[in-house]
Amino acid sequence: MQLIDLQAQYQRIKPDVDARIQAVLDHGRYVMGPEVEALEARLAEYVGVEHCIALSSGTDALLVAMMALDIGPGDEVITTPFTFIATGEMIGLLGATPVFVDIDPDTYNIDPALIEARITERTKAIVPVSLFGQIADMDAINAIAARHDVPVIEDAAQSFGATYKGRRSGGVSSLSATSFFPAKPLGCYGDGGAAFTTDATLAQRMRELRNHGQSAPYYHPRLGINGRLDTIQAAVLLAKMEVFDDEVARRAAVGARYEELLQGVVKTPTVADDCTSVYAQYTIQVDDRDAVRAALNDAGIPNAVYYPVPLNRQPPLYSDVAIPISERAAERVLSLPMHPYLEAADQERVAEAVRAAVKK
């Protein structure tokens, strides 16, 4: 049993993946080749927006989205502290200040009710993170942002394929960024990412920014980065898109089965009535995490902790803001094996080990 079984997926789509990679090797356009353009069109259609900009990683997707908004020194960006460091890291690298807002205790996503009090004249953007596979409460967030004329960037690194009131992650705000890191619900075989927008001007800026700020050969109206996507990664993602809807459905079934097995044993994930989750992780909460992890390890059950140290406690981003719910979650969360090919018998084994561990 593995926490995430990428090999099972590869065996399912091996002929298509291998053929697409071979096609790239044959034409030799290894960076921004024709598969990249095809992928952008496919992803934009899937999300339901006009523009997709493929990038070298989810981190770079966040970066160019923020750069497109001219975020820089003196600016503030509101976000959540309970996430991977890339979210706050990109804010800090641009010289801006992350303003941390605590999370909802059930969804782990930023609590919209706490956002408005943190908005100032220096607020340049709001960056909600759609954590663990579920989209944040974007209607509430977008309404607050609209009242203050502040753009919203959805950090959709863990939620690609999820829906919110019938809309797909990546298409629920004016800007979004996702990751195709191999372990993500839609992942390539290296680093990759994408940004999405309905705004043609922002889309053009991001296309320039990912290619050293270049708008025409050797003409650079702005400073950018080397954020282009490798063609082989685009080829892999095109193959994975052929089975992605089925994998999303399988993830939902795995999540539902865990819920049935673990309800009343531990705190299980809460999925809002108007949302679906792609379960990038299946995350429970336990009282004595170290003891539970030790018991699971002894039973041969893979497990992981996302994230034990909130961003406001990380040295480069340190802030003494009160985030009691995030800090409590950071001490209690534990993620179990989750992927589309997890067998029912393995889930029952995981659940049995969890039940035994929490009773000790």
C-alpha positions in Angstrom: 0.0 0.0 0.0 1.2 3.5 -0.8 0.1 7.0 0.3 -0.3 7.9 -3.4 0.0 5.2 -6.1 1.3 6.8 -9.3 2.4 3.5 -10.7 -1.1 2.0 -10.8 -2.2 5.1 -12.8 0.7 4.8 -15.2 0.0 1.1 -15.9 -3.5 2.1 -16.9 -2.5 4.8 -19.4 1.0 3.5 -20.3 0.4 3.1 -24.1 -1.0 6.6 -24.4 1.7 8.2 -22.2 4.5 6.4 -24.0 3.2 7.3 -27.5 2.7 11.0 -26.6 6.2 11.2 -25.1 7.6 9.5 -28.2 5.9 12.1 -30.4 7.7 14.8 -28.5 11.0 13.1 -28.9 10.3 12.8 -32.6 9.5 16.4 -33.2 12.1 17.7 -30.8 10.3 20.9 -29.6 11.0 20.2 -25.9 10.0 23.6 -24.5 6.6 25.2 -25.3 6.0 22.7 -28.2 2.6 22.0 -29.8 1.4 19.9 -26.9 1.6 22.9 -24.6 -0.8 24.9 -26.7 -3.1 21.8 -27.0 -3.0 21.4 -23.2 -3.9 25.0 -22.6 -6.9 24.8 -24.8 -8.0 21.5 -23.2 -7.6 22.9 -19.7 -9.3 26.2 -20.4 -12.3 24.4 -21.8 -12.4 22.0 -18.8 -12.3 24.9 -16.3 -14.7 27.0 -18.3 -12.5 30.1 -18.8 -11.1 31.8 -21.8 -7.4 31.7 -20.9 -5.0 29.1 -19.6 -1.3 29.8 -19.3 0.8 26.7 -18.8 3.8 27.1 -16.5 6.8 25.3 -15.1 5.2 24.8 -11.6 2.3 25.7 -9.4 4.6 28.0 -7.5 5.5 29.9 -10.7 1.8 30.0 -11.6 1.2 31.8 -8.3 4.1 34.0 -8.9 3.1 35.2 -12.4 -0.5 35.7 -11.3 0.8 38.1 -8.5 3.3 39.7 -10.8 0.5 40.3 -13.4 -1.3 42.4 -10.6 1.9 44.3 -10.0 2.1 43.1 -6.4 5.3 44.4 -4.8 7.0 46.2 -1.8 4.5 48.0 0.4 1.6 45.9 -0.6 -0.4 43.4 1.5 -1.9 40.2 0.4 -4.5 38.4 2.5 -4.2 34.6 2.7 -4.4 31.6 5.0 -1.5 30.4 7.2 -2.6 26.8 6.9 -1.1 25.7 3.6 2.2 24.9 1.9 4.8 27.6 2.1 4.6 28.4 -1.6 1.6 30.6 -1.1 3.2 32.9 1.4 6.6 32.5 -0.1 5.6 34.1 -3.4 4.1 37.0 -1.6 7.3 37.5 0.4 9.6 37.1 -2.6 7.8 40.0 -4.3 8.4 42.2 -1.3 4.8 42.3 -0.2 3.5 41.3 3.3 1.3 38.3 3.8 -1.7 39.1 6.1 -2.8 35.8 7.6 -6.5 35.1 8.3 -7.5 32.0 10.3 -9.4 29.0 8.8 -12.8 27.4 9.0 -12.5 24.5 11.5 -14.3 22.1 9.3 -13.1 22.8 5.7 -9.6 24.0 6.6 -10.1 26.8 4.1 -9.8 30.6 4.9 -12.8 31.8 6.9 -14.5 34.6 4.8 -16.0 36.1 8.0 -12.6 37.1 9.1 -11.3 38.6 5.9 -12.9 42.1 5.8 -11.4 43.2 9.1 -7.9 42.6 7.7 -8.4 44.7 4.6 -6.5 48.0 4.5 -5.6 50.6 1.9 -2.5 48.5 1.2 -4.4 45.3 0.4 -3.5 44.4 -3.2 -5.1 40.9 -3.4 -6.8 38.1 -1.5 -5.4 34.6 -2.1 -7.7 31.9 -0.7 -6.2 28.4 -0.8 -8.6 25.5 -1.8 -7.0 23.0 0.6 -7.0 19.2 0.6 -9.2 19.1 -2.6 -12.1 21.4 -1.6 -12.7 24.9 -3.0 -12.9 27.7 -0.6 -16.1 29.7 -0.1 -15.5 31.8 -3.2 -18.8 33.6 -3.5 -18.4 35.1 0.0 -14.7 35.9 -0.7 -15.5 37.4 -4.1 -18.3 39.6 -2.7 -15.9 41.0 0.0 -13.2 41.6 -2.7 -15.7 43.4 -4.9 -16.8 45.7 -2.2 -13.2 46.8 -1.7 -12.1 46.6 -5.4 -9.5 44.0 -4.6 -8.7 41.1 -7.0 -8.8 37.4 -5.9 -6.4 34.7 -6.9 -7.6 31.2 -6.0 -4.7 29.0 -5.1 -6.1 25.8 -6.6 -2.9 23.7 -6.3 -4.9 21.0 -4.5 -8.3 21.3 -5.9 -8.2 21.0 -9.7 -11.2 18.9 -10.7 -13.3 20.0 -7.7 -16.5 22.0 -8.1 -18.2 24.9 -6.2 -21.8 25.5 -6.9 -21.4 23.8 -10.3 -18.3 25.7 -11.2 -14.9 24.1 -11.5 -11.8 25.1 -9.5 -9.8 27.6 -11.4 -12.9 29.3 -12.8 -14.4 30.7 -9.6 -12.4 33.9 -9.4 -10.8 36.4 -11.9 -7.4 34.7 -11.5 -6.3 31.3 -10.3 -3.2 29.1 -10.1 -2.9 25.3 -9.9 -0.1 22.8 -9.7 0.6 19.6 -11.7 3.2 18.2 -9.2 3.1 14.4 -9.6 1.2 13.9 -6.3 -1.6 16.3 -7.2 -5.0 15.1 -8.5 -3.9 15.9 -12.0 -0.1 15.6 -12.0 2.7 15.3 -14.6 6.0 13.5 -14.3 7.9 16.4 -13.0 7.0 20.0 -12.1 4.2 21.8 -13.9 1.4 24.2 -13.3 -1.1 26.6 -14.9 -2.8 29.9 -14.4 -6.4 30.7 -15.4 -8.2 33.9 -16.1 -11.1 35.4 -17.9 -9.2 38.7 -18.4 -7.4 39.0 -21.7 -5.1 41.7 -20.4 -4.0 39.6 -17.4 -3.6 36.6 -19.7 -1.2 38.4 -22.0 0.8 39.7 -19.1 1.2 36.2 -17.7 2.2 34.8 -21.1 4.9 37.5 -21.2 6.0 37.0 -17.6 6.5 33.2 -18.0 8.9 33.9 -20.9 11.3 36.5 -19.4 8.8 39.3 -19.9 9.0 38.9 -23.7 6.2 40.1 -25.9 8.1 39.6 -29.2 11.4 37.9 -30.0 14.1 39.7 -27.9 11.7 42.5 -26.9 11.0 42.6 -23.2 8.5 45.3 -22.0 8.6 43.9 -18.5 10.8 41.7 -16.3 9.7 38.1 -16.1 10.9 34.7 -15.2 11.8 31.4 -17.0 8.4 29.8 -16.2 7.8 27.8 -19.4 6.3 24.3 -19.3 8.3 21.4 -20.8 6.6 19.8 -23.7 7.0 16.3 -22.4 5.1 17.3 -19.2 2.3 18.7 -21.4 2.2 15.4 -23.3 1.8 13.5 -20.0 -1.0 15.8 -18.8 -2.9 15.4 -22.1 -2.8 11.6 -21.6 -4.0 11.9 -18.0 -6.8 14.2 -19.0 -8.3 11.3 -20.9 -9.0 9.5 -17.6 -9.3 12.4 -15.3 -13.1 12.5 -15.0 -13.1 8.9 -14.1 -10.3 9.4 -11.5 -12.2 12.3 -10.0 -15.2 10.0 -9.6 -13.0 7.3 -8.1 -11.6 9.8 -5.6 -15.1 10.7 -4.5 -15.9 7.0 -4.0 -12.7 6.5 -1.9 -13.6 9.5 0.2 -17.1 8.3 0.7 -15.9 4.9 1.8 -13.5 6.4 4.3 -16.3 8.5 5.7 -18.4 5.4 6.2 -15.6 3.5 7.8 -14.3 6.3 10.1 -17.4 8.3 11.0 -17.6 8.6 14.8 -14.0 7.3 15.2 -12.1 10.4 14.3 -12.9 13.9 12.8 -13.3 13.2 9.1 -13.2 15.8 6.2 -16.3 18.0 5.9 -17.4 18.7 2.3 -19.8 21.6 2.0 -23.2 20.8 0.4 -22.5 23.0 -2.6 -19.0 21.6 -3.1 -17.3 18.5 -4.4 -13.8 17.5 -3.3 -11.0 15.8 -5.3 -9.4 14.7 -2.0 -5.9 15.7 -2.8 -5.4 14.4 0.7 -7.7 12.5 3.0 -7.1 14.3 6.2 -8.5 13.3 9.6 -7.9 14.8 13.1 -6.7 12.8 16.1 -5.9 13.8 19.7 -2.4 12.2 20.2 -1.0 12.4 16.7 2.5 11.1 17.5 1.1 8.0 19.2 -1.4 7.4 16.3 1.3 7.8 13.7 3.6 5.4 15.6 0.8 2.8 15.7 0.0 3.2 12.0 3.7 2.9 11.1 3.9 -0.3 13.1 0.9 -1.6 11.2 2.5 -0.7 7.8 0.0 2.1 7.0 1.5 5.0 5.1 0.5 8.4 6.5 1.7 12.1 6.4 1.1 15.4 8.1 0.1 18.5 6.1 1.0 21.0 7.6 2.6 20.8 11.1 3.9 24.5 11.2 1.5 27.3 10.0 3.1 29.9 7.7 3.0 32.6 10.3 5.3 30.5 12.5 7.8 30.0 9.6 10.9 32.2 10.2 10.8 34.1 6.9 7.0 34.9 7.2 6.8 35.1 11.0 3.8 37.0 12.4 2.3 37.1 15.9 -1.3 37.2 14.5 -3.7 35.0 16.5 -4.7 31.9 14.4 -6.0 29.5 17.0 -7.9 27.2 14.7 -5.0 26.8 12.3 -2.6 26.1 15.1 -5.0 23.5 16.6 -5.4 21.9 13.2 -1.6 21.8 12.7 -1.2 19.8 15.9 -4.0 17.3 15.0 -4.2 16.6 11.3 -3.1 13.4 9.8 -3.5 12.3 6.1 -4.2 8.7 5.1 -3.6 6.9 1.8 -5.7 8.5 -0.9 -5.6 7.9 -4.7 -8.1 6.7 -7.4 -6.8 3.1 -7.3 -7.1 2.5 -3.6 -8.9 -0.9 -3.1 -11.7 -1.3 -0.7 -9.8 -4.0 1.2 -6.9 -1.6 1.7 -9.2 1.1 3.0 -10.7 -1.3 5.5 -7.2 -2.2 6.6 -6.4 1.5 7.1 -9.6 2.1 9.0 -9.0 -0.9 11.3 -5.5 0.4 12.1 -6.9 3.9 12.8 -9.6 2.5 15.1 -7.0 0.5 17.0 -4.6 3.4 17.2 -7.1 5.9 18.6 -8.2 3.4 21.3 -4.7 2.9 22.7 
